[in-house]
């Protein structure tokens, strides 16, 4: 599998420096689009890999581990760009926070991530690169910001 298979396919919006993925709708303002793990495509790759390995009898393959090899945590610059965009969206919405019970539910889902993409040692999601977990600073916890959701759509609504 080629890493380009799970990257967003960006299209320019309105002829300006705004790019949108045709599959997942992720939008970024930049001169050129940055690599971004497309949740729609990487989920499709995981399903395809499960189907391919289902035919192998007796050969145990950890699908999560195999997919994890292809999906790399975004670099720090990309993480910073995503975090800044999330903060702008959160501030425009009036800085709404999730209730503590919903935060705990989101953190619990991340700890047992169905996609296997949560790094408990670093407290971040390998798919989007966001910090997810209790923090002294509410802006450093993606689950605390009511305007943010799991890129894989795992969090309860």
N, C-alpha and C positions, 0 to 999 in steps of 0.2 A: 504494500500500500504506500502510495506516495503521500508525503505530508501535505502536498497541495490539494489532495482530495478532500480534506476536511477544513480547508481555509475558506473563509467567506469569499464570495464572488461579488466584488463591489461594482456598482454602476454609479456614474456621476449624476447628481440630482440638480436640475435647473442650471446646468452649465457653470456652477460655482464650485468652490472647494468643499463641497459636501458630497459624501459617498455613502451609499446604502447597499447592504447585502440583499440580494434578491431572494435568498432563502429564509434568513432569520430576521431580517429587518434592522439589524444593527447599523447605526448611523454614526459616522465620524466626520468631523470637520478638519481637513488637512489638505496640503498640497497634493499628496499622493496617499492612498489608503495604506494603513499599517496592517501587517498580518493579524488576523483575528480568528480564533477557533470558532467556527460556526456550529452552534448546538445542533441545528437540523442535520448537517452533514455528518458530524462525528457520531451522533446517535444512530444514523443510518449505517455508518461503518461498523459500529458495535453490533447491530442487528445482523449485518451481512457476515461478520466474523463468527457470530454465534451459529448462523445457519451453516457456514462452511465447516465448522468444527463439530456440529451435531452428528455428521455422518461418520466421524471417527469413533469406532467402538473400542473401549478399553484405554484409549489414549486421553488422559486427563489434561485439559488445557485451561488455564485460568484466563478466561476471556477478559476480565477487568485488567489483568496485568498486561495482556497482549495489546489492548487498546491504549493503556497508559503509556506504552512505548511510543506510540504515534502522537499522543496529545501531550504537548509540553506546556509547562507553566509559562505564561507570558512573561517577557523580560520586564525589568523594573520600569523602563520608560513607558512601555505599553500599559503597565499597571497604573502608573501615575496619571497617564492620560485618561484612562477609564475612571479612576477615582475622582479626578477633577470634574469630568463630565457628570458623574453621579452627584457630586456636591452642588454643582450648578443647578441641576434638575431639582434637587432636594430644597435648595434655597428658594428657587422660583415658586415652588409649591407651598412655601410658608414654613419650611423646616418641620414637617410632620414626623413623629416617631411612632414606631410600632409599640403596642402594649407589651410589657415584660413577658406575659404568657406566650404571646406569638413569637417573640424573640427566642425564648427557650425552645419552642417547637421547631423553629428554623434551625437553631444550633443542633438540636437532636437529629434532625434529618441529615444535616451535613456530616455529623459524626459517623453515621452509617450510610453514607452517600450511595444511592442505588447505582450510580455510574462509576463508583470507586475512585472518584477524582478529588477527594478531600485529603489534605496532608495534615494530620493531627499534630505532628511535631512543629510545623510552622503556623498552623491555624489558618491556612488559606486554601482556597479552591484552586485546583490545578487547571480547571477549564477557563475561568475568567481572571484568576489571579487575585481576587478580592480577599481581604481579611474577613473571616467569619468566626466570631467568638466574642465572649465578653471582653470589654475593654474599658479603661478609665475614660477614654475619649469616645463619645458616641459616634463621631464621624468616622472612626476607624473600624466600625462593625457594620458590615453591609446589612445584616439582619435587623439592625436598629433603625435604619432609614426606611420609612414607610413607602418611599417612592421606588425602592429597589426590589427586585425579585431574583430568584435563582435563574441563571441563564439556561439551566436544564429543566426548568419548570417543576422542580421537586418540592418546593416549599408549599405548605398549605395556604390556601387563599382565605 
